[in-house]
Each structure stands twice: as structure tokens, then as C-alpha cells.
Amino acid sequence: MNSILIAPAGWEERYLLGVHADIEQFQPKKIVVPFSMQYKDRTAESREKISSYANSNGIEYIERMMDYQSSASLYQDILSICTEHCVYATIRL
């Protein structure tokens, strides 16, 4: 399956552990990492680690800076990500 993992950026160690577990379980061909403009510096290290892991495993890595403070903008950005990168989506909460 040509799957895509959408993993909003975080900075805690459990974030990285969760993303790595999801990569192992779902084996995506692409990872999209939306991140908050307000926390771009705080998530930079985690994003770099995921990018490096993705690139070393042949997984396309895409970042998308988003405005998490504006609900309308956030929903528009999420819709845009799905429109650009997804044919069919299964959402796991």
C-alpha cells in the first residue's frame, strides 16, 4: 500500500518513539510533518531526527508550517495536506 503518515511535530521523546512505532507498523512511503509557527524552534530537533530517519529509509519527508492559533487557517491547512497528498484517508485518533 502507498501509505502516508501525517505526524504533527512534537518535542518530547515520546513523540519520536510514537512516530518511529507508526513508521514500523504502517511502513509509509511518505511522512508529512505539520508544525506550529509558534513552536518551530522547539520542534526543530525532532523534525530533523524524523527527516534523517525517513531519508535513510527511502521515505519521502515533507514539512508544512501551520498557524495553530487560527482554527480556520489550521483546518484549511489540514484540508490542503489531504488534498495534495492523500487519495484515501483513514484517521486514527
N, C-alpha and C positions, 0 to 999 in steps of 0.2 A: 504494500500500500504506500502511496506517496503522501505521507502524513506531515502535518505541520504542527509544531509545538509553539503556542503563544504563552510566554512566561514573563509577566510584568516584573521588572527588576526589583531586587531587594538587596539588602546589605548584610543580613545575618548569615551565619554559617548554615543554618537550617535551610535557607533559600537555596544555596548552592547544592546541598545534599538532595533537596527535593527535585531540583532541575536535573541533576545527574540521574536520579532514580527514574524520573519521567523519560529521559533520553534512553535509558537502558530498557525500560518497559515498552515504550511506543516506537522506538527507533525512527524518529522523524528524519525527513530529508531536508527540512528547513526549520530554523528556530527564529521566531520573531520576538524581540525583547522590547516592549514598550517601557519607557522610563519617564519619570516625572522631571520636568524642568527644575522644580524646586529641590530635587534630591540627586541631580545629575552627578555632582561631585561625590556624594556619599555612596552611590551605586557604581561608580566608575570601576573600582577594583573587581567587583563581582561580574560586571559586564565584560570586562577584559578576560577574566578566567573562563567564562562561558564561551566567549568568542574564540579563544585559543583552543578550548576543548572541541568546539564544533569544527573549526578549521582542520584540526589534526585528525578528525574522524570523518572528513568528507561531507560535513553537514553545512548547508548554506546558512549563514548568520546575518540577520537583519536587525538593526536597531531603529526605534521610532520614538523620538522625543514627543511627549504629550503634556497637555495642560490639565493636570488632575484637579485644579481648583475650579474649573468651569465644567459643570456637568454636561452642558450642551456640547462643548468642544470635545470633551472626553468621549461621549457617545459617538460623535461624528468621526473621531479618530479610530475608534474601535470598528465602526462600520467600514471605514476606509481600509483598514488592515484586512478585514474579512473579504472585502470586495477584491482587493489586489492579490491576495494570497490563498484564498480558500475557495474550493469548489463546493464542498460539503463540510459542515462543521458539526462535531459532537462536542458539546460543552460539558466539562466535568468540573463540578464545584466541590 
